[in-house]
Amino acid sequence: MEDIEKFLFKFKGYYFNRLPLDIGFIENLDNFEIRENDVFIITYPKSGTIWFQQLLSLIYSEDHRKGAGKLETMDRVPFLEYNFRKMDFEERPSPRLFSTHLPYYLVPSGLKNKKAKVGNGIIYVYRNPKDVMCSYFHFAKNVVSQFTGTFEEFVKQFLEGRVMGSLWFDHIKGWYEHRSLFNIQFMTYEEMKKDLRGSVSKICKFLGKGLSEEDMDAVVRQATFENMKDDPLANYDNIIAIGYGLNVKGHFLRKGTIGDWKNHLTVEQNERFDQIFQREMKDFPLEFIWDVNED
Ligand SMILES: Nc1ncnc2c1ncn2[C@@H]1O[C@H](COP(=O)(O)OS(=O)(=O)O)[C@@H](OP(=O)(O)O)[C@H]1O
């Protein structure tokens, strides 16, 4: 088995992916200067990051809504910690849009104690962790080729947190338990899937962005799975090739569904997962949607 850990870089107890990483920048993250109107999407990997990147960009950019300004997602809403384009973030005009997988304790300290104001904030997007794990397995194996083992081997690594992003349970609990330090809105992948338009309204309300019905239509239309998959500026195929320099077998936008875990986990794996989930998430108040038919 290819050891996924050889692709990881551990810093302050958290696993980064080593490949597109500027370690000097990571060591200085705490001091990264935050502006009043910066907007961040925060996710554990495979929870819908690219989807929210596309949505935020469409909400903020009229050019993007109109199909002009041919920029890739990574240029519109760059990752803070994986600066694929070597952008000078200080040169970016406000409002700056960022995405990140960082745990709560590694984000720049300027994000903390930021007063809630119209136009700034963090959206934390989470997804049921069984689907996260399955999406992650395909990504690690077929997209970035950093894993060659079996699904069972991946389940173990995921449940031990030996993957980029570290332990899923720690990530979501850390952010939730420290939410009072941030101006933060929690949203789920599944609510987006079930009601994309309603979710866009929720994002706009949180960020104080008013969109006309026509603009809303343009956002929703360009953020569907099918549209993003076919759009080379939105589907990440190019970014993966640049960032990882690999022959990509699979696609970043793979299935985009709720409940794909049912096609992957054996009864025993599912029971094991449930036991750990119940132990780790006891008393955790946010709800998860595991099945497409669930409300
Ligand atoms: N528009 C839209 N609709 C539904 N689902 C979508 C959409 N865009 C991305 N996706 C799905 O999100 C999964 C990738 O997650 P991330 O973007 O968080 O990955 S990463 O952390 O940035 O590597 C990955 O999930 P899976 O298909 O289950 O593998 C993508 O297909």
The ligand as a MOL file (V3000), in Angstrom:
LIG
                    3D

  0  0  0     0  0            999 V3000
M  V30 BEGIN CTAB
M  V30 COUNTS 31 33 0 0 0
M  V30 BEGIN ATOM
M  V30 1 N -22.3710 21.5720 -7.7340 0
M  V30 2 C -22.1800 20.4970 -6.9750 0
M  V30 3 N -23.2470 19.7580 -6.5770 0
M  V30 4 C -23.0780 18.6540 -5.8180 0
M  V30 5 N -21.8690 18.1980 -5.4090 0
M  V30 6 C -20.7880 18.8960 -5.7850 0
M  V30 7 C -20.8760 20.0760 -6.5560 0
M  V30 8 N -19.6330 20.5430 -6.7610 0
M  V30 9 C -18.7870 19.6860 -6.1290 0
M  V30 10 N -19.4730 18.6940 -5.5580 0
M  V30 11 C -18.9430 17.5240 -4.8440 0
M  V30 12 O -18.1590 17.9120 -3.7270 0
M  V30 13 C -17.1440 16.9060 -3.5250 0
M  V30 14 C -15.7720 17.5710 -3.5550 0
M  V30 15 O -15.6180 18.2340 -2.3250 0
M  V30 16 P -14.6400 19.4550 -2.1160 0
M  V30 17 O -14.8420 20.4560 -3.1760 0
M  V30 18 O -14.8320 19.8860 -0.7010 0
M  V30 19 O -13.2100 18.7980 -2.2750 0
M  V30 20 S -11.8510 19.4710 -1.7640 0
M  V30 21 O -11.8510 19.4050 -0.3420 0
M  V30 22 O -11.7650 20.8460 -2.2480 0
M  V30 23 O -10.7780 18.5980 -2.3230 0
M  V30 24 C -17.3030 15.8760 -4.6260 0
M  V30 25 O -18.1860 14.8860 -4.0810 0
M  V30 26 P -18.3190 13.3850 -4.6570 0
M  V30 27 O -18.9730 13.5060 -5.9980 0
M  V30 28 O -19.2020 12.6750 -3.6690 0
M  V30 29 O -16.9490 12.7960 -4.7140 0
M  V30 30 C -17.9620 16.7180 -5.7000 0
M  V30 31 O -18.6270 15.9830 -6.6890 0
M  V30 END ATOM
M  V30 BEGIN BOND
M  V30 1 1 1 2
M  V30 2 1 2 3
M  V30 3 2 2 7
M  V30 4 2 3 4
M  V30 5 1 4 5
M  V30 6 2 5 6
M  V30 7 1 6 7
M  V30 8 1 6 10
M  V30 9 1 7 8
M  V30 10 2 8 9
M  V30 11 1 9 10
M  V30 12 1 10 11
M  V30 13 1 11 12
M  V30 14 1 11 30
M  V30 15 1 12 13
M  V30 16 1 13 14
M  V30 17 1 13 24
M  V30 18 1 14 15
M  V30 19 1 15 16
M  V30 20 2 16 17
M  V30 21 1 16 18
M  V30 22 1 16 19
M  V30 23 1 19 20
M  V30 24 2 20 21
M  V30 25 2 20 22
M  V30 26 1 20 23
M  V30 27 1 24 25
M  V30 28 1 24 30
M  V30 29 1 25 26
M  V30 30 2 26 27
M  V30 31 1 26 28
M  V30 32 1 26 29
M  V30 33 1 30 31
M  V30 END BOND
M  V30 END CTAB
M  END
